[in-house]
């Protein structure tokens, strides 16, 4: 679902631990959005994910922005989430 930018699959994780999950997701998403703006990526479709990749302007930088945002979110989740014993 994530590759299609369908975010409903993340709701149970965010609802279970919103204090830790939401900031990580928000910061990673903000970074990806800021990078895509800085890279002047364009997308005329009102959706995202792999389905619209062929119509993205500046696709390599768009992909880089997505990867950087994902890595930031993953690192923050790793730092913020409690360790399960």
Number of C-alpha atoms within 10 A of each C-alpha: 10 11 10 12 13 12 10 9 11 13 11 10 12 15 11 10 12 13 12 18 21 17 16 24 20 13 16 25 19 14 19 24 17 14 19 20 13 11 17 13 18 14 17 10 10 6 12 15 14 12 11 14 16 9 12 17 15 15 17 13 17 23 18 15 24 20 14 17 23 19 14 19 24 16 12 18 18 14 12 14 13 10 7 4 3
